Amino acid sequence: MTARMFRLMLMHQRIDERLRLELRKRAPDLGEFTRLQLLRSRAKRLLGRLALRAAPA
């Protein structure tokens, strides 16, 4: 696992935790929720790209 992949996985986990916390609120902020979803999606997409590039041919 590369350092970049590790950082992206860590970022994805942190964003995921923040999403869970936002949903637990009595009145979740939909703007923040949407922003976090987009960030999580971006991190996941970048992880996928790295995994494809690192896969042996």
N, CA, C and O of each residue as an XYZ file, in Angstrom:
228
protein
N       0.855     -1.174      0.000
C       0.000      0.000      0.000
C       0.898      1.233      0.000
O       1.825      1.354      0.801
N       0.600      2.126     -0.907
C       1.396      3.342     -1.001
C       0.938      4.361      0.049
O      -0.140      4.240      0.631
N       1.768      5.343      0.266
C       1.429      6.392      1.234
C       0.199      7.172      0.763
O      -0.646      7.561      1.569
N       0.111      7.395     -0.542
C      -1.040      8.138     -1.069
C      -2.331      7.348     -0.867
O      -3.361      7.913     -0.498
N      -2.270      6.054     -1.109
C      -3.447      5.218     -0.928
C      -3.865      5.212      0.543
O      -5.054      5.278      0.858
N      -2.892      5.133      1.429
C      -3.188      5.159      2.861
C      -3.865      6.467      3.253
O      -4.856      6.466      3.984
N      -3.325      7.590      2.762
C      -3.926      8.897      3.082
C      -5.351      8.995      2.558
O      -6.223      9.532      3.241
N      -5.601      8.483      1.348
C      -6.953      8.523      0.793
C      -7.907      7.646      1.586
O      -9.060      8.020      1.801
N      -7.438      6.481      2.023
C      -8.285      5.610      2.842
C      -8.612      6.273      4.174
O      -9.744      6.200      4.652
N      -7.623      6.914      4.763
C      -7.836      7.618      6.016
C      -8.822      8.776      5.833
O      -9.712      8.984      6.657
N      -8.650      9.519      4.750
C      -9.556     10.622      4.451
C     -10.985     10.096      4.268
O     -11.933     10.690      4.781
N     -11.143      8.987      3.540
C     -12.459      8.397      3.302
C     -13.104      7.992      4.630
O     -14.292      8.234      4.836
N     -12.334      7.378      5.527
C     -12.866      6.966      6.821
C     -13.310      8.157      7.662
O     -14.362      8.122      8.299
N     -12.499      9.206      7.656
C     -12.848     10.401      8.436
C     -14.111     11.064      7.901
O     -14.968     11.491      8.674
N     -14.224     11.149      6.589
C     -15.420     11.748      5.994
C     -16.636     10.887      6.312
O     -17.709     11.411      6.613
N     -16.474      9.579      6.246
C     -17.568      8.667      6.548
C     -18.050      8.857      7.983
O     -19.253      8.863      8.245
N     -17.110      9.010      8.904
C     -17.471      9.232     10.306
C     -18.210     10.568     10.465
O     -19.192     10.654     11.203
N     -17.737     11.596      9.777
C     -18.413     12.900      9.861
C     -19.818     12.826      9.279
O     -20.723     13.500      9.770
N     -20.015     12.013      8.237
C     -21.355     11.821      7.677
C     -22.279     11.162      8.703
O     -23.427     11.571      8.871
N     -21.764     10.143      9.381
C     -22.575      9.480     10.409
C     -22.960     10.445     11.528
O     -24.098     10.446     11.999
N     -21.998     11.262     11.944
C     -22.296     12.238     12.992
C     -23.347     13.242     12.536
O     -24.229     13.625     13.304
N     -23.243     13.661     11.290
C     -24.208     14.623     10.756
C     -25.616     14.022     10.733
O     -26.590     14.706     11.047
N     -25.719     12.756     10.365
C     -27.032     12.109     10.304
C     -27.636     11.865     11.689
O     -28.855     11.766     11.827
N     -26.786     11.769     12.710
C     -27.286     11.557     14.075
C     -27.886     12.822     14.678
O     -28.643     12.757     15.647
N     -27.546     13.967     14.102
C     -28.075     15.219     14.642
C     -29.594     15.256     14.519
O     -30.192     14.618     13.652
N     -30.176     16.008     15.398
C     -31.633     16.142     15.370
C     -32.101     16.806     14.082
O     -33.113     16.416     13.499
N     -31.351     17.815     13.646
C     -31.665     18.509     12.391
C     -30.387     18.594     11.555
O     -29.667     19.590     11.623
N     -30.103     17.552     10.766
C     -28.864     17.552      9.976
C     -28.847     18.680      8.941
O     -29.870     19.030      8.354
N     -27.673     19.223      8.743
C     -27.481     20.269      7.745
C     -27.330     19.601      6.385
O     -26.319     18.949      6.126
N     -28.319     19.756      5.517
C     -28.303     19.070      4.230
C     -27.181     19.564      3.327
O     -26.658     18.795      2.521
N     -26.808     20.815      3.445
C     -25.695     21.337      2.664
C     -24.389     20.680      3.044
O     -23.605     20.292      2.178
N     -24.156     20.555      4.332
C     -22.942     19.894      4.828
C     -22.961     18.410      4.471
O     -21.934     17.844      4.097
N     -24.117     17.792      4.585
C     -24.255     16.382      4.248
C     -23.919     16.138      2.774
O     -23.200     15.194      2.445
N     -24.432     16.977      1.908
C     -24.164     16.844      0.477
C     -22.688     17.071      0.183
O     -22.098     16.348     -0.620
N     -22.093     18.059      0.819
C     -20.673     18.348      0.617
C     -19.814     17.155      1.045
O     -18.871     16.776      0.351
N     -20.153     16.570      2.194
C     -19.401     15.418      2.677
C     -19.575     14.209      1.764
O     -18.627     13.453      1.548
N     -20.776     14.022      1.229
C     -20.995     12.921      0.298
C     -20.139     13.086     -0.949
O     -19.563     12.115     -1.441
N     -20.052     14.295     -1.457
C     -19.232     14.547     -2.644
C     -17.753     14.305     -2.354
O     -17.044     13.725     -3.176
N     -17.290     14.746     -1.193
C     -15.894     14.507     -0.819
C     -15.599     13.018     -0.681
O     -14.557     12.539     -1.128
N     -16.518     12.295     -0.061
C     -16.328     10.852      0.105
C     -16.311     10.152     -1.250
O     -15.509      9.247     -1.479
N     -17.192     10.572     -2.137
C     -17.238      9.999     -3.474
C     -15.934     10.267     -4.234
O     -15.425      9.394     -4.937
N     -15.416     11.456     -4.088
C     -14.160     11.807     -4.760
C     -12.999     10.961     -4.237
O     -12.175     10.478     -5.013
N     -12.941     10.788     -2.925
C     -11.885      9.974     -2.328
C     -11.993      8.521     -2.813
O     -10.983      7.884     -3.114
N     -13.202      8.015     -2.883
C     -13.401      6.637     -3.331
C     -12.998      6.477     -4.797
O     -12.387      5.478     -5.176
N     -13.341      7.455     -5.603
C     -12.974      7.416     -7.025
C     -11.456      7.441     -7.195
O     -10.911      6.699     -8.012
N     -10.777      8.283     -6.434
C      -9.319      8.349     -6.507
C      -8.673      7.047     -6.024
O      -7.669      6.606     -6.583
N      -9.246      6.438     -4.994
C      -8.745      5.143     -4.527
C      -8.893      4.077     -5.608
O      -8.005      3.247     -5.803
N     -10.010      4.111     -6.297
C     -10.230      3.165     -7.383
C      -9.216      3.332     -8.498
O      -8.705      2.349     -9.033
N      -8.926      4.571     -8.846
C      -7.918      4.838     -9.870
C      -6.556      4.315     -9.454
O      -5.850      3.698    -10.251
N      -6.186      4.561     -8.200
C      -4.900      4.090     -7.706
C      -4.837      2.566     -7.718
O      -3.809      1.986     -8.067
N      -5.925      1.927     -7.340
C      -5.959      0.465     -7.291
C      -5.801     -0.112     -8.705
O      -5.105     -1.109     -8.895
N      -6.440      0.507     -9.679
C      -6.328      0.027    -11.064
C      -4.906      0.199    -11.584
O      -4.374     -0.670    -12.276
N      -4.304      1.327    -11.242
C      -2.960      1.614    -11.722
C      -1.940      0.685    -11.051
O      -0.939      0.307    -11.661
N      -2.203      0.323     -9.797
C      -1.253     -0.498     -9.047
C      -1.455     -2.002     -9.327
O      -0.604     -2.816     -8.967
N      -2.569     -2.367     -9.963
C      -2.847     -3.788    -10.221
C      -1.839     -4.351    -11.211
O      -1.523     -3.713    -12.216
N      -1.334     -5.547    -10.927
C      -0.372     -6.163    -11.852
C      -1.047     -6.534    -13.167
O      -2.206     -6.948    -13.186
N      -0.318     -6.384    -14.251
C      -0.882     -6.645    -15.583
C      -0.841     -8.112    -15.945
O      -1.278     -8.492    -17.032
